[in-house]
């Protein structure tokens, strides 16, 4: 028998036992769907992370408030906490970055770079104009004239915030594309010069932002950027609210020097002496991405474990089905041997049947996994993703599962005595 004949016979046998084949294929497909689906979604999330943090790129970093550490547990922990509180009181630990400190840093920092300061306003503002109004889900951000550039926003029409806006505290703002479309339609020129109300407070629109998309389920076009003075007055009066400072240098080779100078300038502003630890954190843009990617790697490991456990169960089921097939087809095996079929032909036939079933499950599982994973990508507004490395891994794994599950039944079938097999009823 040629390999072609053996393969044809194996395929006809698989097709002839549809119910049994279908159950096994479904189990294998379930494991591959979990493996491919989760990893496709992870690739989409990674793509979105990279897009979200690429606005500042590898040459940007952020100075933010270091929140005080909390201690829980026994009395020794409580004593440490009390001592820590005393040190915090003495050394300015645990205090947010104030407007004066951020402005002082911005005025003092002379390293060749762009510096921006900002403060979060609210994520549930209501915007209205005439008889129309939004749901309470508009984000308001307080910023300065450099914030839009450093965070990847582009003014499509009108102008950006300027120093006069910051110093005068006048009620002006930039609006995102979603808000502009809701109130003024598709024409990007229409909003500029109009007045809207944010939580019933009137603001003049000086610029309309270009579409930016969404990240992690949040639309970056459903945002309003105004001056940090306005946010402090109207949207965030919390005395513990902290400012953030963003710095972007023109060349990645300047990063270490920029961070060193920023630390040296900001420590005296924060009233820290030489023996005290920094009470602020410097986050590099690429380090944030690396941290998020590390967290996603744990999800990948979980997906692999789920897939392996499911495929292990499928392998056991497939082996049992093949053993049953050997028993049912004992007379057929005897007939094949009687007309000249060799042990090798029998082994190859049963191994091929097992591999075909596994690869059918792999094909269905890969298709479903890519579809399920890209549904997550669709929600995040990413492009269509195919994780080719995991697709190839799925095919290889299923081939190995098929070979492993079919090996013992194939050997058992090839060792049958042709005379005893022909007499089998």
Rosetta blueprint (number, residue, H / E / L):
1 X L
2 X L
3 X H
4 X H
5 X H
6 X H
7 X H
8 X H
9 X H
10 X H
11 X H
12 X H
13 X H
14 X H
15 X H
16 X H
17 X L
18 X H
19 X H
20 X H
21 X H
22 X H
23 X H
24 X H
25 X H
26 X H
27 X H
28 X H
29 X H
30 X H
31 X H
32 X H
33 X H
34 X H
35 X H
36 X H
37 X H
38 X H
39 X H
40 X H
41 X H
42 X H
43 X H
44 X H
45 X H
46 X H
47 X H
48 X H
49 X H
50 X H
51 X H
52 X H
53 X H
54 X L
55 X L
56 X L
57 X H
58 X H
59 X H
60 X E
61 X E
62 X E
63 X E
64 X E
65 X E
66 X L
67 X L
68 X L
69 X L
70 X L
71 X L
72 X L
73 X L
74 X L
75 X H
76 X H
77 X H
78 X H
79 X H
80 X H
81 X H
82 X H
83 X H
84 X H
85 X H
86 X H
87 X H
88 X H
89 X H
90 X H
91 X H
92 X L
93 X L
94 X L
95 X L
96 X L
97 X L
98 X L
99 X H
100 X H
101 X H
102 X H
103 X H
104 X H
105 X H
106 X H
107 X H
108 X H
109 X L
110 X L
111 X L
112 X L
113 X E
114 X E
115 X E
116 X E
117 X E
118 X E
119 X E
120 X E
121 X E
122 X E
123 X E
124 X E
125 X E
126 X L
127 X E
128 X E
129 X E
130 X L
131 X L
132 X E
133 X E
134 X L
135 X L
136 X L
137 X L
138 X E
139 X E
140 X E
141 X E
142 X E
143 X E
144 X L
145 X L
146 X L
147 X H
148 X H
149 X H
150 X H
151 X L
152 X L
153 X L
154 X L
155 X E
156 X E
157 X E
158 X E
159 X L
160 X L
161 X L
162 X L
163 X H
164 X H
165 X H
166 X H
167 X H
168 X H
169 X L
170 X L
171 X L
172 X E
173 X E
174 X E
175 X E
176 X L
177 X H
178 X H
179 X H
180 X H
181 X H
182 X H
183 X H
184 X H
185 X L
186 X L
187 X L
188 X L
189 X L
190 X L
191 X L
192 X L
193 X L
194 X L
195 X E
196 X E
197 X E
198 X E
199 X L
200 X L
201 X E
202 X E
203 X E
204 X E
205 X E
206 X E
207 X E
208 X E
209 X E
210 X L
211 X L
212 X L
213 X L
214 X E
215 X E
216 X L
217 X L
218 X E
219 X E
220 X L
221 X L
222 X L
223 X E
224 X E
225 X E
226 X E
227 X E
228 X H
229 X H
230 X H
231 X H
232 X H
233 X H
234 X H
235 X H
236 X L
237 X L
238 X L
239 X L
240 X L
241 X L
242 X L
243 X L
244 X E
245 X E
246 X E
247 X E
248 X E
249 X E
250 X L
251 X L
252 X H
253 X H
254 X H
255 X H
256 X H
257 X H
258 X H
259 X H
260 X H
261 X H
262 X H
263 X H
264 X H
265 X H
266 X H
267 X H
268 X H
269 X H
270 X L
271 X L
272 X L
273 X L
274 X L
275 X L
276 X L
277 X L
278 X L
279 X L
280 X E
281 X E
282 X E
283 X E
284 X E
285 X H
286 X H
287 X H
288 X H
289 X H
290 X H
291 X H
292 X H
293 X H
294 X H
295 X H
296 X H
297 X H
298 X H
299 X H
300 X H
301 X H
302 X H
303 X H
304 X H
305 X H
306 X H
307 X H
308 X H
309 X H
310 X H
311 X H
312 X H
313 X H
314 X H
315 X H
316 X H
317 X H
318 X H
319 X H
320 X H
321 X H
322 X H
323 X H
324 X H
325 X H
326 X H
327 X H
328 X H
329 X L
330 X H
331 X H
332 X H
333 X H
334 X H
335 X H
336 X H
337 X H
338 X H
339 X L
340 X L
341 X L
342 X L
343 X H
344 X H
345 X H
346 X H
347 X H
348 X H
349 X H
350 X H
351 X H
352 X H
353 X H
354 X H
355 X H
356 X H
357 X H
358 X H
359 X H
360 X H
361 X H
362 X H
363 X H
364 X H
365 X H
366 X H
367 X H
368 X H
369 X H
370 X H
371 X H
372 X H
373 X H
374 X H
375 X H
376 X H
377 X H
378 X H
379 X H
380 X L
381 X L
382 X L
383 X L
384 X L
385 X L
386 X L
387 X L
388 X H
389 X H
390 X H
391 X H
392 X H
393 X H
394 X H
395 X H
396 X H
397 X H
398 X H
399 X H
400 X H
401 X H
402 X H
403 X H
404 X H
405 X H
406 X H
407 X H
408 X H
409 X H
410 X H
411 X H
412 X H
413 X H
414 X H
415 X L
416 X L
417 X L
418 X H
419 X H
420 X H
421 X H
422 X H
423 X H
424 X L
425 X L
